[in-house]
Amino acid sequence: MRRREQYKHLLNLAANCIMLALEAVMFGYLWYEIYYPMLEKANRPWHRGNWAVIGIYMLILYFFTRTFGGYRIGYLRITDICLSQILSIFCANVIGYLQVCLVANDYMPAHPMLMLTGTELMVILPGVYLVRFIYTRLYPPRKMIVIYGEHSPQELIDKINARKDKYNVCATASVYLGYEELYLRILEYEAVVLCDLPTSMRNPILKFCFDQNKRTYITPKISDIILTGTEQIHLFDSPLMLSRNRGLPIEQRFVKRAMDIVLSLIAIVISSPVLLLIGLSIKLYDRGPVFYTQERLTRDGEVFRIIKFRSMRMDSEREGAQLARKDDDRITPVGRIIRRTHFDELPQIFNILKGEMSFVGPRPEREIIAKEYETVIPEFSFRLKVKAGLTGYAQIYGKYNTTPYDKLKLDLTYIENYSFWLDIKLMLMTFKIIFQKENTEGIDKKQKTAIRRQN
């Protein structure tokens, strides 16, 4: 098993290269057999750059497939990979069609690109299933042991067990058993999960796993995530890591704001028919107000009024502030549709244009709920070093009912690793989560906030 392990990434790479090459060949056939002859008939011969046209299409397809995670065949669920491939092919072919029109300097028929899209899906999706089948047979789920501290690791184990195709939690052990006993147990398994251990006790175990070549998964602490954003400096003969702890510098905020203004103006124009249709549907259902405004928090704890389409009954908060629950009867039929597709968030484009929010950032919380979270997690306010966002790291990689502590970790990961390209990736990934129902799943019926009480 260990000898085969070193070839795992090679298998994944080879499969991805073959699929990309097949897609390039199909586009190349379309170009040479359909679009190129059209250019000749129209007396617009294209004598140069045929390979460049195909090469640009490959780069576009590679960009979208990588962004949506379509190449992570051994990592993501098979449904996620297929969804990623579908979105990648669709986006690449839309841009590929525009590329063909630019080359022709005229509108070209779109039905060949539609045929290409269907053909690519018929070839690539079965290929993904085949590669995944081979992958799971060669590399069955790892046998894992979870080592935990004071709190029960059951919540994490439940999340890991949701991926039986990749992980197999066989045992748990308390860190207080002692290092000698823990080391003996670790040697029996292929991977180790270190769950919420005190730093002083975690470090010796981590070093032992490193020495024994044991794959190790670690639930990070807040300080660990802050360290990921540090800058390595070499002023002396001792390595130093510098953490500025100030959020985004002025030049990054300027670029981010400029992008927000441009994209929000474009989004308002493009989405205006959808905005009107949703507003009319809400009004016709119960004659109530179309929009719902509420005070939320953004950068440095500033309060602003967020704008959303109303998705609940008008008396939805007669019992006080609370998040949406699973199968919440306060949600209207129209609201259920727009919440599932995240269209209830569209009016926040106007908050972005006004500068109260950004396209990408932490989810804006209500002040009363944020205060309640801070009584349990004092560091929860760390998220407010940047503007609140319409989408974000926690919104993409978390869920509506993700615990505040995990949400804080995800938001800090974004802040500490911010880049312009990360914003682009998260905005593109937002299209993917629209099709994933679990991302809109509410909190449990007995909860009012996302805090889960310890038993």
GIPE-V161097 format. One record per backbone hydrogen bond with DSSP energy under -0.5 kcal/mol. NH is the residue of the N-H (numbers start at 0). CO is the residue of the C=O. E is the energy in kcal/mol with one decimal. If there is no record, write none. Layout:
nh;co;e
NH;CO;E
NH;CO;E
This chain:
nh;co;e
4;0;-1.6
5;1;-0.7
5;2;-0.5
6;3;-1.7
7;4;-1.5
10;6;-2.2
11;7;-2.0
12;8;-2.6
13;9;-2.7
14;10;-2.4
15;11;-2.2
16;12;-2.4
17;13;-2.2
18;14;-2.2
19;15;-2.4
20;16;-2.3
21;17;-2.4
22;18;-2.1
23;19;-2.1
24;20;-2.4
25;21;-2.3
26;22;-2.2
27;23;-2.8
28;24;-2.5
29;25;-2.0
30;26;-2.6
31;27;-2.7
32;28;-2.6
33;29;-1.8
34;29;-1.7
35;30;-3.3
37;33;-1.3
38;34;-1.8
39;35;-1.7
40;36;-2.3
41;37;-1.7
42;39;-1.5
43;38;-3.3
46;44;-0.6
52;48;-2.2
53;49;-1.8
54;50;-2.9
55;51;-2.8
56;52;-1.8
57;53;-2.2
58;54;-2.2
59;55;-2.5
60;56;-2.7
61;57;-2.8
62;58;-2.5
63;59;-2.2
64;60;-2.5
65;61;-2.5
66;62;-2.3
67;63;-2.6
68;64;-0.6
69;64;-2.6
70;64;-0.6
71;68;-1.4
72;70;-1.6
74;71;-1.3
75;71;-2.3
80;76;-2.4
81;77;-2.3
82;78;-2.3
83;79;-2.4
84;80;-2.5
85;81;-2.4
86;82;-2.4
87;83;-2.4
88;84;-2.6
89;85;-2.3
90;86;-2.7
91;87;-2.7
92;88;-2.2
93;89;-1.8
94;90;-2.1
95;91;-2.5
96;92;-2.2
97;93;-1.8
98;94;-2.3
99;95;-2.0
100;96;-2.3
101;97;-2.2
102;98;-2.2
103;99;-2.3
104;100;-1.2
105;100;-1.6
112;109;-0.7
113;109;-1.7
114;110;-2.3
115;111;-2.2
116;112;-2.4
117;113;-2.2
118;114;-2.4
119;115;-3.0
120;116;-2.2
121;117;-2.1
122;118;-1.6
123;119;-3.4
124;120;-1.8
126;122;-1.2
127;123;-2.5
128;124;-2.1
129;125;-2.3
130;126;-2.6
131;127;-2.6
132;128;-2.2
133;129;-2.4
134;130;-2.7
135;131;-2.6
136;132;-1.6
137;133;-2.4
138;134;-2.7
141;165;-1.6
143;141;-0.6
143;167;-2.8
144;190;-1.6
145;170;-2.4
146;144;-0.6
146;192;-3.3
147;145;-0.5
147;172;-2.0
148;194;-1.0
156;152;-2.5
157;153;-2.6
158;154;-1.5
159;155;-2.5
160;156;-2.9
161;157;-0.6
161;158;-0.7
162;159;-2.0
163;160;-0.6
165;162;-2.0
166;162;-2.8
167;141;-1.8
169;143;-2.5
169;167;-0.8
170;143;-1.3
172;145;-2.5
174;147;-2.7
176;173;-1.8
177;174;-1.1
181;177;-2.2
182;178;-2.9
183;179;-1.4
184;180;-1.8
185;181;-2.7
186;182;-1.6
187;184;-1.5
188;185;-1.7
189;142;-1.6
190;142;-1.6
191;214;-2.5
192;144;-2.6
193;191;-0.5
193;216;-3.4
194;146;-2.9
194;192;-0.8
195;193;-0.7
200;197;-1.1
201;197;-2.3
202;198;-2.0
204;200;-0.9
205;201;-2.6
206;202;-2.3
207;203;-2.0
208;204;-2.4
209;205;-2.0
210;206;-2.2
211;207;-2.0
212;209;-1.0
213;208;-2.7
214;189;-1.0
214;212;-0.5
216;191;-3.3
218;193;-2.3
219;217;-0.8
224;220;-1.7
225;221;-2.0
226;222;-1.7
227;223;-1.0
227;224;-0.5
228;224;-0.6
228;225;-1.1
229;226;-1.7
230;241;-2.9
232;239;-2.3
239;232;-1.6
241;230;-3.1
242;240;-0.5
243;241;-0.6
247;384;-0.5
252;248;-2.2
253;249;-2.1
254;250;-1.9
255;251;-2.5
256;252;-2.4
257;253;-2.4
258;254;-2.3
259;255;-2.0
260;256;-2.3
261;257;-2.2
262;258;-2.6
263;259;-2.3
264;260;-1.9
265;261;-2.0
266;262;-2.8
267;263;-2.3
268;264;-1.7
269;265;-2.5
270;266;-2.7
271;267;-0.8
271;268;-0.5
274;270;-2.8
275;271;-2.3
276;272;-2.2
277;273;-2.7
278;274;-2.4
279;275;-2.3
280;276;-2.1
281;277;-2.4
282;278;-2.0
283;279;-2.4
284;280;-1.4
285;281;-1.4
286;282;-1.8
291;307;-3.1
293;305;-1.3
295;303;-3.1
296;364;-2.0
297;301;-2.4
299;383;-3.4
300;297;-1.7
301;298;-1.5
303;295;-2.3
305;293;-3.0
305;303;-0.7
307;291;-1.8
308;343;-2.1
309;289;-2.8
312;329;-2.4
315;312;-1.4
317;314;-1.4
319;316;-1.6
322;447;-2.7
325;442;-2.7
327;324;-1.3
330;327;-1.2
331;310;-2.1
335;331;-2.4
336;332;-1.3
337;333;-2.2
338;334;-2.3
339;335;-1.5
340;336;-1.5
341;338;-0.6
342;337;-1.4
343;337;-1.4
344;341;-1.5
345;342;-1.4
347;344;-2.0
348;345;-2.3
349;346;-1.8
350;346;-0.6
351;347;-2.0
352;348;-2.2
353;349;-1.8
354;350;-0.6
354;351;-1.0
355;350;-2.1
356;350;-1.1
357;387;-2.6
360;390;-2.3
361;386;-0.5
369;365;-2.9
370;366;-2.4
371;367;-1.3
372;368;-2.3
373;369;-2.3
374;370;-1.1
375;371;-0.7
375;372;-1.0
376;372;-3.4
379;376;-2.2
380;377;-0.8
381;378;-2.4
382;379;-1.3
383;380;-1.9
384;381;-1.1
385;382;-1.0
388;361;-2.8
389;357;-1.8
390;358;-2.6
395;391;-2.2
396;392;-2.8
397;393;-1.3
399;438;-1.1
400;440;-0.5
401;398;-1.3
406;402;-2.7
407;403;-2.6
408;404;-1.9
409;405;-2.2
410;406;-2.6
411;407;-2.5
412;408;-2.0
413;409;-1.8
414;410;-2.3
415;411;-2.9
416;412;-1.1
417;414;-0.9
422;418;-1.7
423;419;-1.8
424;420;-2.5
425;421;-2.5
426;422;-2.2
427;423;-2.2
428;424;-2.6
429;425;-1.1
430;426;-0.6
430;427;-1.1
431;427;-0.6
431;428;-0.5
432;428;-1.6
433;429;-0.9
434;431;-1.5
435;432;-1.4
436;434;-0.7
438;435;-1.3
439;436;-1.8
440;437;-1.0
442;323;-2.2
446;443;-1.8
452;450;-0.6
